[in-house]
Amino acid sequence: MWILKGSFLGLWIFAFGTLVFLYLTLSRFGGPNRAIGRSVLAAYTTWNPLWWAALAISIVAGCLITRSWRGKGWFWIALMATFLFPAGLLVLILAFTIRGSYMH
């Protein structure tokens, strides 16, 4: 059970880390009315080997944290509730990407 909880904690850390990374990286490119292309998002995420390495490191770190500290039930409930935010953003980005590819 600690492996499952650790993987979930690692994915949570990775998801919020990706959001912070993208915000800090892409906010340098312009003002509030600036569009970012799909290829730029892909270049910073799925095409980047360091992003995949960060995923593996986050899952291992989550498993190590969970192995040494089990956490209370309320902690895991709060983690599940806050994981809905990055998951919702991912679904939104994927929906716009798929819809954009059909528009051409």
N, C-alpha and C positions, 0 to 999 in steps of 0.2 A: 504494500500500500504506500510505503514511503517513496517508492520510485514513481508512482503515478502522481502523488502530490508534489514531488520534486520537479517532475517534468512540467506540471501545470504552473508551478512557481517560476520555473525558468522561462516558460513561454510568456508569462505575465511580465517578467523583467524585460524580456526581449521586445515585446510589443510596445511597452512604454518607452524603452530605449530607442526603438526605431522612430517613434513619433517625435521624440525630442531631437534626435539626430536630423530627421528630415526638416523639422521646423527651423533648427539653427542653421542648417546648411542652405535651405532654399530661401530663407528670409533675407539673405544677403543679396539676392538677385534683383530686388526691386521693391517697389511700393505696394500699396494695398490692392491695386487693380492689375496685378501682373499674373499672367497665366503660365503654368508649368506644363510642359508636354509629357505624354506618357513615356516617351523614351528617356526623359530625364529621371523620372521616378524609377524606371526599370534599371537605369544605369547606377543609381544610388542604392538599389536594393537587390533585386534578383540576379543582376549581372555582376555584382560586386562579390568577389570571393571573401573579402573581409566581413561582409554581412552574413554570409553562411557560417564563417568561423565564429562570429559573435553568437549566432543561434546555438551552435554546439556548446560554446563556453557557457552560455546562459543556462542551458539545460543541465549541464554538469554542475554548475554553481547552485542551481536550484535543488538538485538532488543532494549535494553536500550539505546545504543549509537544512533541508528537511531531515536528513539523516541525523544531524546533531541536535535539532530542535523540532519537535513534532508540531507545535502550534496548537492553539485552542480551536474549537469548532467555529467560533465567531470570526476568527482570522480567515479561515477558508471560505466562509460565506461572504465576507467582505471582499476577498480576492475575486470570487466568482462574479460578484456584482460590479466591481470596477473593471473587470475584463471585458464587459459588454461594450464599453466605450471604444477601445481600439478595434475590437471585432466589428463593431458597427461601421467604423470608418473604413475598414478593409472592404466590407461588403459594398459600401457606397462607392468607393474607388473602382472596384471591380465592375459594378453595375454601369458606371459612367464609361469605363473602358470598353466594355462589351457593346454598349449602345453606340458609342462613338465609332467602333469598327464597322457597325452595320449602316451607319449614316453615309459612308463614302460610297 
